[in-house]
């Protein structure tokens, strides 16, 4: 963080632009820290609404991983506030969509392809949208089983299969996948808007 701020300060940009970039950097760090704290809280409680999970994805992945590099680049290039806002809509949509897909792969992905055992997210007690939907729609018995294995460091491969089956039976895939499609569509539209605004600025 300190070295990044020094790099920004040492650029040849005008002081007004440097301050704007530093503000962007600090704002994003605060959002990422909030997202990290919220995620830790959700893992401790093993309970979360879909809104809670999406908020974590928005603040951790959307803002920090996607939006901040785009915003700093846009500011440096002299983009207007309207253009930056369009990039923000794009970044948050892509960031959340990416994380939702990553969470699906985290429970059902092929380890040979993802390079990460599907059991890891369960061991960590990671509260994903899939798990949130599953807990909301599960029977009392299914919910008991899910909560028994969520965050269990000694969970076995056979127990992972039980969790996967419950997630499938509760119909948790469709709302997650539908939301991914919706977010990608939103991201594409925001890019089109950004391009239109760029053309208007040139004219």
Secondary structure as UniProt FT lines:
FT   HELIX           2..9
FT   HELIX           15..45
FT   HELIX           50..57
FT   HELIX           58..67
FT   HELIX           68..76
FT   TURN            77..78
FT   HELIX           81..108
FT   HELIX           111..114
FT   TURN            118..119
FT   HELIX           120..124
FT   HELIX           129..137
FT   HELIX           140..149
FT   TURN            150..151
FT   TURN            153..154
FT   HELIX           157..169
FT   TURN            170..171
FT   HELIX           172..202
//
